[in-house]
Amino acid sequence: MSLWTSSEAAAATGGRAQGDWACEGVSIDTRTLQPGDLFVALKDVRDGHDFVAAALEKGAGAALVSHVPDGLAADAPLLIVDDVLNGLERLGIAARARTNAKVAAVTGSVGKTSTKEMLLAMLSDQGRAHASVDSYNNHWGVPLTLARMPADTEYAIIEIGMNHPGEIAPLARMVRPDVAMVTTVAAAHLEAFENVAGIAVEKASIFEGVPVAGTAVINADIEHAAILMAKAVDCKLHELEFGEHGFQFKLKDVMLQADATVVQAEFEGAPLLFKIATPGRHFAMNGLGALAVVHALGGDLALAAASLGRWQPYKGRGVRETIVLDPVERHLTLDLIDDSYNANPTSMAAALEVLAAAEVKHDIGRVSKGRRIAFLGDMKELGPDDIALHAGLAHLPATQSLDVIHCIGPLMKSLYNLLPEHQRGHWFETAAEMLPHVSSALDSGDVVLAKGSLSMKLGSIVDAIHKMGHPDLTA
């Protein structure tokens, strides 16, 4: 069964279909477009109409446009609407309306994507599940995710993000989730808000999209949890609270191991034990909240806990891997924690805690002592206190237990200046300037973390560390 036929898409959008066509997917990028996709000609840095011909040549089933681009065949398969983004939104709304799926929406200052991926891993074992790709969580990512949802979906998980006030509620109303979760509220995108309480108000607005008697899943440990709880009451929702102060899902103990997190919790007083195959207290919290969402959706909690044990972090969000430095002497390795996708003070503190707890290996490299080493980039959009928030990292116990810290960016200079001499590595304004020094800064036995806001390009540091590795010649 096709995802969209020409008649269905025209009815959903109020547009005019040219030709009789059917599409199996929806795409906004010709680089990743698959044959049979409906290409949506959004206008961003470039006008998507400039790429319609290329999309059709690549096998697109049709294109969603606001006008017929020059040079197309007279019978080119098109869906013509007044406004392309509005057409995509209406397509998403129609997709949501035609499915009987149980839908969860996830927002929060930290952990949205990881929690969404946890939920996808758990719910995929309990039915046909659909979720946002990558971090498609904004004004085009949410309707795109909905528009891609097959009619026979049984569970859907939609990630919702924001940069400014007023963004979340319209997206939540589009999604109409049965359950909405706020992972946490922290100093992220603070330059657009007066304070963290303002961020809490914006995050709480996700509950405006949940129908009356739906469920709000709330992290009870955060400072502004009361704002979230009050909003849930205003929206006439059931509440499920998780965390150390959680009412229904209570976190009792978190044990960080070299390659896992073991969690002891309770659900309404009964023991709830689960394991996550990567270290991190923040993963434990997100996992507990995700289990609360599964319960609220009517899923099997025991099966979900087992599925959670097979989940792995997403690329750039805490994934850990071993880099083999010598193709023959394969014991010469270092461990890399790739958390390069994004950063704010809360997620940075969590990542530093993971690094501080990591097990190093001694007496295998040119430096006899295995070291815990961090490459840290600027955390962006923190507002007028950004320098103080970077400097404040120096006072964290996890920071003080590290061996070497390399800093990238003008804001991270404030941390670098506070580091004692024995911890101070390199400081450069850009990742590009740091790159030539990466290889010489690392050795066998080390554990290294790379973390910073996406624009700081810590991913290039990760790539440089990957290039230190060698293929397995013993395989």
C-alpha positions, 0 to 999 in steps of 0.5 A: 500500500502506498504512503500517499496517492495523488488523490489522497495528497491533494485532498489532504493539502487542498492542492491540485495533483498533476498526473496520477501517481503514488509515493512510498516516502517523503523527502526534502533533500535530493541527496537522501531521496529514495526512488518513489519519494514525494519531494517537498520543495521547501525554501531554506538557504536554497529554494527547493524548486531549483531541485525538483527536476533533479529529484524527478530524475533521481526517481521521485514519485512526485514533487510538492511545489507552489509553482511549476518550475521551469524546464519540467515536462508538461506531464511531470507528476506534481502536487501544486499548493499555495505554500509548500510548508503549509502543504507539508503541515497539512499532509502531516495533520492528515497522516496523524488523523488517519492512523490509530497509532498511540503517539508519544511526543518528547521534548526537553533541554537535554536528551530528546533524541536519545529518549526518542531512540530509546522509545523506538527501540522498546516500542518496535518490539511491541508493534509497528513503530515510527519515529522522527529521524535524527533530530527532525524536531522543528517547524518542518521536521515535525510535519515531515515526520508525521507525513512519513507515518504509514497509516498502519503505524501502531506506535509513533514517537515524535521529537519536538524542539525549540529555539524561541518562545512559542514554538512548541505548542503549535507543533504539539497541537499538530502531533496530538500526542496521547502522552507527552514527556519533558526529559528535563529543563536546563540552561539551553537556548537561554539567550532567547529566554529571560531565565530557566523558568521561562524555558520551563514554561515553553517546555510545558506548553507541549501539554497543550497538544495532549487531549484531555485525560492524556498523560504528562510524563514529568521529570520530578527532580528538576528545579522547575518541575512545579511549572510542568506539573501545574501546566499538566493540571491546567490541561486536565492530564494524568501525571506520571512523575519519574526521578529520585523524587518521582511519585510513580517511577522512582529512581533508587540507585544508578551504578556506572560500569565501564560499558553499562549503567545498572539502574534500580528503580521502583514502579508504584513501589514494586522493583523495576530493574534495568540495564543500559549498555552504555555508561551515564546517569543521564541515560538512566534518567532518560531510560526511566522516563521512557519506561514511564511513557511506554507504560502510559501508552499501554505497553508491556513494561517488562518487555520494554525494560529488556529491549532497553538493554539493547539500546545504544546511543546515537552517533554524536550523543555519547556513543562509545567505541574502541579505536585500535591504534596498531593493526598487529598489537591489537591491545594498543587501543584507546576509547572514544566517547563521541558526544560531539553533536550538542552541548549545554551546561547540564549535558556537559556535566553529565558527559564529564561525569561519564568520562570521570568514571571511565576505566583507563588502561595503564602500562600499554602506551608510550605514556605509562598511565592511561588518562581521561582526556576531554576536548571541549568546545563552546556551548552556544546560545546561553545568553549573558551568563555564557562566560560564567557558565563555561567557567563554572565547569572548572568547579565540577568534581568530575572536571577536577578528576580528569587528567587533561582538558583541551579547550576550543572556542572563545567561551571555553577560554574561561574554563581553560584559564581556571584549570590547574597547570597539570590539567591544562592541554591546548586551547585554540579558537577553532577545531580546525586549529586543534586538529594537527595536535589531536594525534600527539595528545592521545595514547594507548590506554586513554579514554577521550571525550569530544563534546561541544555545540554543533557549530564548534565542529567537534565532529572533526575531532572525532574524525581525526581520532577515528583516523588514528585507528587501523583495520583489524588485520587479524579478522 
